[in-house]
Amino acid sequence: MEQKTPTENIIDSLDGLQKASPGDFFFTRVQARLHKEEINLWGRVTAFATRPAVALATLCVICLLNAAALFYQHESSANSVMADQFEQNSSDDYNTTVAANSYYDENAEVH
């Protein structure tokens, strides 16, 4: 039996080689990456905002703000009604005072 040299062993190991080929769908994946659009800031914001958890949280915050605005408006309208009544009472007192002064002035001129 002949012993093969290391060079012959290397050459013999190359006998079963085939041409290298890419895996399945390699070309499709490369084309997809080449044609992929760069997502800009608005695209990222839209993608984030359309998540169900974010949309639900935003809706809850808007409802709370509306409820707070209604409560504040109701409270301020009650305060403005009280202020209007106070102004009306004050003006009535002033008109009474003016009427009384004019009565005295008229009597003073008659004497």
C-alpha positions in Angstrom: 0.0 0.0 0.0 1.3 3.3 -0.9 1.3 6.2 1.4 0.1 9.5 0.0 1.9 12.7 0.5 0.2 15.6 2.3 -0.2 17.4 -1.0 -2.0 14.4 -2.5 -4.3 14.2 0.5 -5.2 17.9 0.1 -5.9 17.4 -3.6 -8.0 14.3 -2.9 -10.1 16.2 -0.4 -11.2 18.6 -3.1 -12.8 15.9 -5.2 -16.3 16.2 -3.9 -16.5 20.0 -4.0 -19.4 21.8 -5.8 -19.9 25.4 -6.8 -21.1 27.6 -3.9 -24.7 28.8 -4.2 -26.7 31.2 -2.0 -29.5 29.9 0.2 -33.2 30.0 -0.6 -34.7 33.5 -1.1 -31.3 35.2 -0.8 -31.9 37.4 -3.8 -35.3 38.4 -2.6 -33.9 39.4 0.8 -31.1 41.4 -0.8 -33.5 43.2 -3.1 -35.8 44.0 -0.2 -33.0 45.6 1.8 -31.8 47.6 -1.2 -35.3 49.0 -1.9 -36.3 49.5 1.8 -37.3 53.1 2.4 -35.6 54.9 5.3 -38.2 55.5 8.0 -38.2 59.2 8.9 -39.2 60.7 12.2 -42.9 61.1 11.4 -43.0 57.4 10.4 -41.6 56.4 13.8 -44.0 58.7 15.6 -47.0 57.4 13.7 -45.9 53.8 14.4 -45.5 54.5 18.1 -48.8 56.4 18.4 -50.8 53.7 16.6 -49.9 51.1 19.2 -53.1 50.2 21.1 -51.6 50.9 24.6 -50.5 54.3 23.6 -53.7 55.2 21.9 -55.8 54.0 24.9 -53.6 56.0 27.3 -53.9 59.1 25.1 -57.7 58.7 25.0 -57.8 58.4 28.8 -55.7 61.6 29.3 -58.0 63.5 26.9 -61.1 62.4 28.8 -59.5 63.4 32.1 -58.6 66.8 30.7 -62.2 67.3 29.4 -63.6 66.3 32.8 -61.3 68.7 34.6 -62.2 71.5 32.2 -65.9 70.9 32.7 -65.5 70.8 36.5 -63.4 74.0 36.4 -66.0 75.7 34.1 -68.9 74.7 36.4 -67.0 76.0 39.5 -66.0 79.3 37.9 -69.6 79.8 36.6 -70.9 79.3 40.1 -68.4 81.8 41.4 -69.3 84.3 38.6 -73.0 84.0 39.5 -72.1 84.8 43.1 -69.9 87.7 42.1 -72.7 89.1 39.8 -75.2 88.9 42.7 -72.7 90.7 44.9 -72.2 93.4 42.3 -75.9 93.7 41.9 -76.5 94.1 45.6 -73.6 96.6 45.9 -75.0 98.6 43.0 -78.4 98.6 44.6 -76.9 99.9 47.8 -75.1 102.6 45.9 -78.2 103.6 44.0 -80.1 103.8 47.3 -77.4 106.0 48.7 -77.4 108.2 45.7 -81.2 108.5 45.8 -81.1 109.4 49.5 -78.4 112.0 48.8 -80.5 113.5 46.0 -83.5 113.7 48.3 -81.6 115.6 50.9 -80.1 117.8 48.2 -83.6 118.7 46.9 -84.8 119.5 50.4 -81.8 121.6 51.1 -82.5 123.8 48.1 -86.1 124.3 49.1 -85.3 125.8 52.4 
